[in-house]
Amino acid sequence: MTDDDRNERLRSLSNVGLISYLLHLIVAVGALIPGGQWGPTLLIVALVLDFVKRDDARGSWHESHFRWRIHTVLWALLAYLLTLPLWLLILPGWLAWTGISAWFVYRIVKGMFRMNAGQPMEFPQ
């Protein structure tokens, strides 16, 4: 693989990453806005994009970003499902989902900043 091919691959992965992060961010911000839950379709699109393109990122620093986005969505989904019964009491459900959504926004923004700086995501060992 030539340097031009490698640079083109990284540029392409950066574009895919930016699109995915933006879709995730729209979903995450939408989850914090009352009545703004218009994002499940966008979330599915972003998640499918990440699963489809992650093999292209193998061996590059972008690989960690695909893993980061996928893990963020899966952990958030698990947290939403586990706190679903709290909605029977309304306020606890709202508080739990607001906290999960804020965590989701934090993770997506952190990933966007690191990707734009050309840095991989760090995972605990």
N, C-alpha and C positions, 0 to 999 in steps of 0.2 A: 504494500500500500504506500503510495507516494505521500509526501507532505500535503500536496493539494487535495488529495482524496481524504486524508485524515482531517484537514481543516474543514472541508465540505461536510464531512460526517458530523463533526462537532457543531458546525453551524446549523445543520439540519436538526440535530438533537436539541440544540438550544431553542430553536423555533418550536419544536414539538413540546418541549418543557414549558416554554412561555405560554403557549396555548392551553396546555393542561393546567398550569398554575392559575391562569386567569379564569378558566371555567370553574376550578375549585374555589377560587376567591369569590366569584359571583354567588356560588351556592352557599358558601360560609357566611357571607354578609347577608344574603337573603334569609338565612336561618335566624339571624339576629333581629331582623325587621319584622314586627307584627304584620301578618298578612303577606309577607315576602317569601313564602315557601314555594317559589316557582322554579326551584332548582333541581328536583330529583332527576329530570331528564338530562340536564347538563352534567350532573354528577355521574350518571351512567355513561354518558359520552366520554367524559374525562377519564373515568376508570377503564373503560374499554381501550381508549387511546393508549393509556399507560401500559396495560397488559400486552397490547399488540406490539408496541414499539420498544418495550424494555429489552428484548433480545438484541436490538440494534445498538443498545447502549452498553452491552457487556464489555468489560475491560476498560471503560472510560470513566471519568469522574461523574458523568451523567447517570451512570448506573445507580448510584446512591440516591439520586433525586427521584428516579422512578420508584425505587423501593420506599423512599420516604412518603411519597404521595399515596402509594397503595396502602402502606401501613396506616397512614393517617385516616384514610377513608374507612378501612376495616375496623380500626379501634373506635372511631367515632360511631360507626354503625352498631358495634357491640354495646357501646355506652348508651346510645339512644334506646336500643332494645331492652337493656337491663333496667333503664329508668322509666320505661313506658308505663308501668303500673302506678307510678307517682302521679300521673295525670288524673287518677281517680280523685285526688285531693286538689287538683288544679295548681295551686301556688307551688307546691314542691316540684311538680312536673315542669312547670315553667322555669323555675330556678335551675333545676338540673339541666334542662335542655339549653338554657341560656349559657350556663357554664361550659357545657360540651361544645356549643357553637363558638364561644369565645376561644376555647382551646384550639378548635379547628382553624379559626382565623389566624391565630398565633402561629400554628405549625405551617400554614400555607405561606404567610408573609415571611417567616423565617427562611423557608425553602427558596422563595423567590429571590430574596436578598442574597443568599449564598450562591444561587445559580448565576445571578447577574454578576457576582464577583468572581465567578469561575471556580468556586470552591465546592468540594463534595460535602454531602451531609455526613455528620458524625453519628455513629450509633454506639450505645454503651456495649461494652464487651461482656 
